[in-house]
Amino acid sequence: MKNQSAKHPNFINFAKVYPLYVQKAKRKGRTAKEVDQIIRWMTGYSAEGLRQQVAKESDFETFFAEAPSMNAKISLIKGVVCGVRVEEIADPLMRNIRYLDKLIDELAKGKAMGKILREE
């Protein structure tokens, strides 16, 4: 699974992964609201826009393609997810998926929201 950067994972449904992000956060004492805050910060979706993406069962390609405005600070996200250094992933779609995974991991590990959102 390490070389997914060469493929567009169209088959990955954001709407099916979203509840897993929420579950992961809740298991570590965080909230669905915090997960939404991270996703909205990264993509520019409104709360309603995010709900619509989940309701229409968007895949990740559609989810990111329809994002109102990707946050410029996502380039500050560094680290390893699933054995792959996120900042080195060439494929933009896969990089965005891994950026989001990394942010959710940071939330689950108890990192302060200001640090997750690259405000500090």
C-alpha positions as YAML, in Angstrom:
chain: A
units: angstrom
residues:
- id: 1
  name: MET
  ca: [0.00, 0.00, 0.00]
- id: 2
  name: LYS
  ca: [3.04, 2.24, 0.10]
- id: 3
  name: ASN
  ca: [3.02, 3.14, -3.58]
- id: 4
  name: GLN
  ca: [-0.52, 4.43, -3.84]
- id: 5
  name: SER
  ca: [0.84, 7.78, -4.95]
- id: 6
  name: ALA
  ca: [0.96, 6.39, -8.50]
- id: 7
  name: LYS
  ca: [-2.79, 5.67, -8.54]
- id: 8
  name: HIS
  ca: [-5.88, 7.75, -8.01]
- id: 9
  name: PRO
  ca: [-7.87, 5.93, -5.35]
- id: 10
  name: ASN
  ca: [-11.25, 6.78, -6.91]
- id: 11
  name: PHE
  ca: [-12.73, 3.78, -5.18]
- id: 12
  name: ILE
  ca: [-12.12, 5.28, -1.74]
- id: 13
  name: ASN
  ca: [-15.34, 6.82, -0.56]
- id: 14
  name: PHE
  ca: [-14.87, 9.86, 1.66]
- id: 15
  name: ALA
  ca: [-18.34, 9.37, 3.14]
- id: 16
  name: LYS
  ca: [-17.36, 5.90, 4.35]
- id: 17
  name: VAL
  ca: [-14.00, 7.03, 5.78]
- id: 18
  name: TYR
  ca: [-15.43, 10.12, 7.53]
- id: 19
  name: PRO
  ca: [-17.16, 8.14, 10.33]
- id: 20
  name: LEU
  ca: [-13.90, 6.27, 10.89]
- id: 21
  name: TYR
  ca: [-12.13, 9.59, 11.44]
- id: 22
  name: VAL
  ca: [-14.83, 10.51, 13.99]
- id: 23
  name: GLN
  ca: [-14.58, 7.12, 15.73]
- id: 24
  name: LYS
  ca: [-10.81, 7.40, 15.98]
- id: 25
  name: ALA
  ca: [-11.08, 10.88, 17.49]
- id: 26
  name: LYS
  ca: [-13.79, 9.85, 19.97]
- id: 27
  name: ARG
  ca: [-11.81, 6.80, 21.13]
- id: 28
  name: LYS
  ca: [-9.07, 9.24, 22.14]
- id: 29
  name: GLY
  ca: [-11.40, 11.66, 23.92]
- id: 30
  name: ARG
  ca: [-11.78, 14.13, 21.05]
- id: 31
  name: THR
  ca: [-15.00, 15.15, 19.30]
- id: 32
  name: ALA
  ca: [-16.74, 14.98, 15.94]
- id: 33
  name: LYS
  ca: [-16.84, 18.79, 16.05]
- id: 34
  name: GLU
  ca: [-13.02, 18.85, 16.16]
- id: 35
  name: VAL
  ca: [-12.82, 16.43, 13.21]
- id: 36
  name: ASP
  ca: [-15.17, 18.70, 11.26]
- id: 37
  name: GLN
  ca: [-13.12, 21.76, 12.22]
- id: 38
  name: ILE
  ca: [-9.99, 20.13, 10.82]
- id: 39
  name: ILE
  ca: [-11.67, 19.06, 7.59]
- id: 40
  name: ARG
  ca: [-13.27, 22.47, 7.12]
- id: 41
  name: TRP
  ca: [-9.94, 24.24, 7.83]
- id: 42
  name: MET
  ca: [-8.19, 22.10, 5.24]
- id: 43
  name: THR
  ca: [-10.84, 22.28, 2.50]
- id: 44
  name: GLY
  ca: [-12.85, 25.45, 3.02]
- id: 45
  name: TYR
  ca: [-16.14, 23.56, 3.22]
- id: 46
  name: SER
  ca: [-18.92, 25.07, 5.31]
- id: 47
  name: ALA
  ca: [-20.60, 22.81, 7.85]
- id: 48
  name: GLU
  ca: [-23.47, 22.32, 5.38]
- id: 49
  name: GLY
  ca: [-21.09, 21.69, 2.47]
- id: 50
  name: LEU
  ca: [-19.31, 19.00, 4.46]
- id: 51
  name: ARG
  ca: [-22.64, 17.37, 5.37]
- id: 52
  name: GLN
  ca: [-23.62, 17.39, 1.69]
- id: 53
  name: GLN
  ca: [-20.40, 15.66, 0.65]
- id: 54
  name: VAL
  ca: [-21.05, 12.92, 3.20]
- id: 55
  name: ALA
  ca: [-24.73, 12.64, 2.21]
- id: 56
  name: LYS
  ca: [-23.97, 12.26, -1.49]
- id: 57
  name: GLU
  ca: [-21.27, 9.69, -0.68]
- id: 58
  name: SER
  ca: [-18.50, 11.51, -2.51]
- id: 59
  name: ASP
  ca: [-15.27, 9.71, -3.25]
- id: 60
  name: PHE
  ca: [-12.05, 11.47, -2.25]
- id: 61
  name: GLU
  ca: [-11.37, 12.72, -5.77]
- id: 62
  name: THR
  ca: [-14.75, 14.49, -5.90]
- id: 63
  name: PHE
  ca: [-14.46, 15.65, -2.30]
- id: 64
  name: PHE
  ca: [-11.16, 17.43, -2.90]
- id: 65
  name: ALA
  ca: [-12.05, 18.61, -6.43]
- id: 66
  name: GLU
  ca: [-15.18, 20.33, -5.10]
- id: 67
  name: ALA
  ca: [-13.45, 21.80, -2.03]
- id: 68
  name: PRO
  ca: [-14.11, 25.55, -1.95]
- id: 69
  name: SER
  ca: [-10.51, 26.48, -1.10]
- id: 70
  name: MET
  ca: [-7.69, 24.26, 0.03]
- id: 71
  name: ASN
  ca: [-5.80, 25.90, 2.88]
- id: 72
  name: ALA
  ca: [-2.35, 27.13, 1.85]
- id: 73
  name: LYS
  ca: [-0.97, 26.02, 5.22]
- id: 74
  name: ILE
  ca: [-1.39, 22.34, 4.32]
- id: 75
  name: SER
  ca: [2.10, 22.54, 2.85]
- id: 76
  name: LEU
  ca: [3.30, 22.88, 6.46]
- id: 77
  name: ILE
  ca: [2.06, 19.35, 7.26]
- id: 78
  name: LYS
  ca: [5.04, 17.03, 7.59]
- id: 79
  name: GLY
  ca: [5.50, 13.50, 8.83]
- id: 80
  name: VAL
  ca: [4.80, 9.87, 8.12]
- id: 81
  name: VAL
  ca: [1.43, 8.18, 7.58]
- id: 82
  name: CYS
  ca: [1.23, 4.49, 6.70]
- id: 83
  name: GLY
  ca: [5.00, 4.40, 6.28]
- id: 84
  name: VAL
  ca: [5.03, 7.20, 3.71]
- id: 85
  name: ARG
  ca: [6.39, 10.72, 4.25]
- id: 86
  name: VAL
  ca: [3.36, 12.90, 3.35]
- id: 87
  name: GLU
  ca: [5.35, 15.83, 2.00]
- id: 88
  name: GLU
  ca: [7.06, 13.54, -0.53]
- id: 89
  name: ILE
  ca: [3.90, 12.10, -2.13]
- id: 90
  name: ALA
  ca: [3.88, 13.20, -5.76]
- id: 91
  name: ASP
  ca: [0.21, 12.56, -6.59]
- id: 92
  name: PRO
  ca: [-1.82, 15.58, -5.39]
- id: 93
  name: LEU
  ca: [-4.94, 13.55, -4.57]
- id: 94
  name: MET
  ca: [-3.06, 10.95, -2.55]
- id: 95
  name: ARG
  ca: [-1.05, 13.69, -0.82]
- id: 96
  name: ASN
  ca: [-4.29, 15.45, 0.23]
- id: 97
  name: ILE
  ca: [-5.73, 12.19, 1.56]
- id: 98
  name: ARG
  ca: [-2.58, 11.57, 3.58]
- id: 99
  name: TYR
  ca: [-2.51, 15.18, 4.81]
- id: 100
  name: LEU
  ca: [-6.01, 14.66, 6.17]
- id: 101
  name: ASP
  ca: [-5.00, 11.33, 7.71]
- id: 102
  name: LYS
  ca: [-2.03, 13.04, 9.37]
- id: 103
  name: LEU
  ca: [-4.21, 15.81, 10.82]
- id: 104
  name: ILE
  ca: [-6.67, 13.28, 12.25]
- id: 105
  name: ASP
  ca: [-3.73, 11.31, 13.70]
- id: 106
  name: GLU
  ca: [-2.47, 14.48, 15.38]
- id: 107
  name: LEU
  ca: [-5.93, 15.09, 16.85]
- id: 108
  name: ALA
  ca: [-6.13, 11.52, 18.16]
- id: 109
  name: LYS
  ca: [-2.67, 11.86, 19.73]
- id: 110
  name: GLY
  ca: [-3.88, 14.82, 21.78]
- id: 111
  name: LYS
  ca: [-2.16, 17.62, 19.94]
- id: 112
  name: ALA
  ca: [-3.59, 21.11, 20.59]
- id: 113
  name: MET
  ca: [-5.96, 22.35, 17.90]
- id: 114
  name: GLY
  ca: [-3.84, 25.47, 17.28]
- id: 115
  name: LYS
  ca: [-0.86, 23.27, 16.42]
- id: 116
  name: ILE
  ca: [-2.95, 20.95, 14.23]
- id: 117
  name: LEU
  ca: [-4.26, 23.94, 12.29]
- id: 118
  name: ARG
  ca: [-0.72, 25.29, 11.97]
- id: 119
  name: GLU
  ca: [-1.57, 28.47, 13.88]
- id: 120
  name: GLU
  ca: [1.27, 28.13, 16.40]
...
